[in-house]
Each structure stands twice: as structure tokens, then as C-alpha cells.
Amino acid sequence: MSNPMSDHIEQNSPVTVVIVGAGHRSLIYASYAKQHPEQMKIVGVVEPDSERRNLTKERFDIPEECCYADLEEFVRQPKMADAVINGTLDDIHVATSIPLLRAGYDIMLEKPIGVSEDEVMELYEEAERNGRKVMICHVLRYAPFYESIRRQIADGVIGNIVSVTTSENVSYHHMAMAYVRGKWGNKGKSGSSMLMAKSCHDLDIITWMQGDVRPARVGSFGSLMQFRPENAPEGAGTRCLVDCAIEESCPYSARKNYIEQRLWRAYVSYNTHLGVKASDEELAESLRTDSPYGRCVWHCDNDVVDHQTVIIEFEDGSTGTHVMTGGVSKPGRAIHIIGTKGEIQGELEEGSYIIRHPDARKGRIYSEQRIELGVANDMHGGGDLRLAEDFVKVLRGAEPSISSTALEKSIDGHLIGFAADRSRAENKIVELRRV
């Protein structure tokens, strides 16, 4: 049903985009249209929730006839935009993307691509069959920290990669909000394991740093150790603001985290990302009664791991390791790449990294250079809107950047994640499927 003329985007006209799933992440990417209206224009929304749909309509001044509650109804219409931002839930990413591809839309797709290896490959084959562009929202590739390191690797600064080690420490309050109380705490509900929901970014970074060297085998260990009913401290209740005797001293207190500290309000208060402002009293009432975010972290329906380690062997014999740990005091991402001629080491939140080389001159062991990027403490390292910018450029026909998250370049990290979860569950090394 695609209009052939719509595939040609005038260089002096904005790329037109429809939001499918008006969630928090979708609205972040769509905000690029607010900052750069000459580059991107939001012209439609597909969202089953009427309040969320109407708020999105108002924010982007979308005509009523371009607002849809149902995806099937939307794709039956003549093609009305160049592309779609698909920010639906994990378990329907592929199911919603395939009709969009067939209707002629290019897609910016929130990660993870899908919830199974077969789903991911199905989407890849469908995109190829329809000749459409799909970019995955692996925003860390666009963070100046990781992009700069990738350029150093490409320039041969540390030689060939021998090993890549990454870590992601997920704070206690983030862990509790998203992976215990929240929508990603139960794999049966979200469709994704914690590794795929949280660390598919990091697995993608490992494969991206390796360039054209493909992963071959994966092993993994991990479990749910902390957030289990039998670990509940004496005095813990079922809801923080209702029946908990230790709430005042508990770091997971919903009152402390979501009301006093005002953390994660865009998630725990409905439609905050669209401008709805719940009062502290309204939020407290919700936490006392029906909100899943008011539950005790030791008495939820969570079943995903709270820590996991992944080990990867690449085809050239090099290795990668990722360590994800939830419930830590200080959150952060770190990377250490060792090459045949040197090494690179740094932490994303510090906004800098160090390059080291062996130095055997008298009185020395190694030399080092610190690269400062000036983006300390920037969530996702500033990558969100840079990804949106690159998406626009690619749709205009520009060469993809070094950070390009084209679907075909983003699959390996997902295959590693699925294999790691299988390895952990089945206690075996898993050989990776070839794309």
C-alpha cells in the first residue's frame, strides 16, 4: 500500500514520523521534532490508551484524523508518513513492526528488537523482503563516550582486540522500580529477561567494538538471589505505605524513593512523560492501594535474575565478558578493552576514559592518556537525540554513521543475550546461530 513517491524525501523538508506506542521512550525520541522542527515532524500517533493518545495529539499538534487507537486500522490507510517510531512493549515489537514494514514505513524500533531469536530473525527477513530501513534504539552507540572509544579501536590505537569486559551496576532504586515492582520484573508479563531488557545495550556495545569479528559461543551464570519472600527482613509488610514496620529504615521504601526523592516519577505516575502532574498526595494514595510500585520488594511477582554474567568467545579467539548486577549503591557502566598494542578503560558516567600503552623505558611500565569528553552524568551519555538525528540523516540518503544501529548490525548482541539466557537455564555452552 506504499506510495512510491513518498520514499523520496525532499532535503529541505522535515522527515515525517508517526508515533506507535506513546510511551516514555517514544516521546524522548520524538522530542527531536520539537528541538529541530526543520528536520523531523510528528504527523500521527497510534496509541490504544485514549488519554495518552490525546495528550500526544496536543503535544505535537496532530490532526484528529491522524490519531488512531488501533494499528490495524492505521496500516489500512494510505501511507501518511516517511517513518514510524515504534515504542510499544517488548513482546509486541515484532508483531507491530511487520505490518508497518509491509505498509511501506521505515522504523526506529525501541530495544530489544524482540523477545526471541526466531522473532528477531523474522523481522530481519521481513525488512529485507520489503526493502525498508529499521534502526534499533541502541542509544549507547551514540553516546560520545562509546563513540569516541569505537573510533580509537577503528583507528588501531590499541591494535587487535584480545578481550572486552563491560559491567553494568543497576542501582537499588532502579532495580526495585523496573525489575522487581515494575513491568520488566516478570518475564511472563514483559516477554523479556532482565538481561535483554537492561543489558542488551551492553552486549551490543561488545559486538560493535569487535567490528566485523562475529561472536561464536556463549556461556552464562546468574540467578535471583536478593528479592525473594524468604529474604524479607523481620517486620516487612506487603505494601510500603500500608503494613510495613521497617519502612522508615528501608532503602526500597516507595515513599522515600518516589515521593521524597521524586525518583522515577515518569514511570510510577501515569502519563507523567506527557505532562500529567500527579500530586504527592495522589501518588501516595496510588502507592497505598493499586500501584504495583507500592509493593514490598520481597513480596512481588518478580522472577527475573538480579545478577548475571555472560562470557562470549569470538571467531578469532578473542573474548567478551559482561557482568550485570542489580541492587547496588552506586550505579554505572564501565568498559575495559585490551588489545595487542594497548588498552582502553573508563566509566560512562565519568565522561572520560584512559588509553594505556606498554612503555619499557627506564623508570616506566606504561604510558597513559586521559580523554575528557565533557558529558559526565548524562543518562545514556547523550545518545538519545543523536540517534534520532542519525535516523533522519539515513532516511535522507546519507551514509550511516560509525554508530549506525541498522537492524542487520544490531542482531549479534541480541543473539548473544538469547543464548546467554539459554546457557544459564540449561547449564551449557551455546553455539550461536549465523545471520
Secondary structure as UniProt FT lines:
FT   HELIX           4..7
FT   TURN            11..12
FT   STRAND          15..20
FT   HELIX           24..35
FT   TURN            37..39
FT   STRAND          40..46
FT   HELIX           50..60
FT   HELIX           64..66
FT   STRAND          67..68
FT   HELIX           71..76
FT   STRAND          83..86
FT   HELIX           90..92
FT   HELIX           93..102
FT   TURN            103..104
FT   STRAND          106..109
FT   HELIX           117..130
FT   STRAND          134..136
FT   HELIX           139..142
FT   HELIX           144..154
FT   TURN            155..158
FT   STRAND          161..171
FT   HELIX           172..174
FT   HELIX           175..181
FT   TURN            183..184
FT   HELIX           187..190
FT   HELIX           194..209
FT   TURN            210..212
FT   STRAND          215..223
FT   HELIX           229..231
FT   TURN            234..235
FT   TURN            240..242
FT   TURN            245..246
FT   HELIX           247..249
FT   TURN            251..252
FT   HELIX           255..260
FT   TURN            263..264
FT   HELIX           265..268
FT   TURN            270..271
FT   HELIX           272..274
FT   HELIX           280..288
FT   TURN            289..290
FT   HELIX           292..294
FT   TURN            297..298
FT   STRAND          307..314
FT   TURN            315..316
FT   STRAND          319..328
FT   STRAND          332..339
FT   STRAND          343..347
FT   HELIX           348..350
FT   STRAND          352..358
FT   TURN            362..363
FT   STRAND          366..372
FT   TURN            376..377
FT   HELIX           379..382
FT   HELIX           383..395
FT   TURN            396..397
FT   TURN            402..403
FT   HELIX           407..426
FT   STRAND          430..431
//
